Amino acid sequence: MNNNISTTTIDPAVARLNAARIGIQHIGQPILLTLGMIGCILNIAIFLRSSMRINSCAIYFHASSWANLFCLTWGLFVSMLASFTNNNPLTYNSAYCKIRYYILTASQLSSRACVVLACLDRFLLCSQSVRQRSFCRACVAIKVVSITIIGCACLSIYVLIVYDSFPQQRQCVPNSATGRIIDTTVLFLFNFGTPALLMSILSGMLMWRLKQNVHVRKRDVQLSAMLIGQVVLYITTALPFVSNFVYVTVTQYIPSSSKSAYRIAAETLALTATGSFGTFIFNALTFYVYTLAAPSFRRELFTLIFPRRWISFHQPTEQLQMSRTNRINPSCRDDKSIVSQVYRNES
């Protein structure tokens, strides 16, 4: 009896790894989902404001916020639901498996593509060429976003073909070696490699141009700061996932029977931390990066949350500023143009 108890006792190190994995699933995921959903909804509400809709970079941020919302819903929420209910339809329902990963893949590609487009937009805006700056218009951004979303949706069609559910292995994965190659190629080229490379290059060139160009408006500088913060967040959170994906790909043919209990627990923890949790940090925390990086974004958030009458005490200060401005540059303006001028001065 004592021998049986000793052989079934779990190693304390393995127990700690399992406890950490359960903690991520039952505590970390709900917290990240709550923060992410609130952040995405606030992002969308702020970028829908009239002062933001006329800015091309804000349009890319707006589209990225919708993509992040879909990623959190079809990725993090579905994973969390399966963990809490101990019922994962992905493992036995092929249609659900295909649809879920198709929407998730298309949304992740769209989210990263919009950030790359925002980097390109800010880079062109800081150019001395009028022709290059002409691409930084709201109408152009809307067309580019539409084409990008359609392109990402078409690129993700392969998921509907190669993904399938395997009830015996309790997995939803590509059903062939060719499918795994296609999935890995898309992951590295379009979901991490190319976006990370383009973001890094364009962000570096953007910072160089910002130093060279002293005529960029303060609001555009703050949007650039929001963008650079988002790029840093993406690269920081994507590297662990890609590293673990490479490890899983290299070791996928090693049988579980030849692995120790500690190694299995460590691999499972790494898969949970970088996959069903870590890969969605970028989607969930963009709002908080924007809030920390840009005072203009914080002002938009303040005016969105609080009623206009609560901030009416700012009006005397604004009127005093305008009276001083009119003494220096007198002009005939209506009320609407005065308010817009004050807003530009603040930004």
Buried (B, 14 or more C-beta within 10 A) or exposed (E): EEEEEEEEEEEEEBEEBBEBBBEBBEEBBBEBBEBBBEBBEBBBBBBEEEBBEEBBBBBBBBBBBBBBBBBBBBBBBBBBEBBEEEEBBBBBBBEBBBBBBBBBBBBBBBBBBBBBBBBBBBBBBBBEEEEEEEBBBBEBBBEBBEEBBEBBBEBBEBBBBBBBBBEEEEEBBBBEEEBBEBBBEBBBEBBBBBBBEBBBEBBBBBBEBBEEBEEBEBBBBBBBBBBBBBBBBBBEBBBBBBEBBEBBEEEEEEEEEEBEEEBBBBBEBBBBBBBBBBBBBBBBBBBBBBBEBBBBBBBBBEBEEEEEEEEEEEEEEBEEBBEEBBEEEEEEEEEEEBBEBBBEEBB
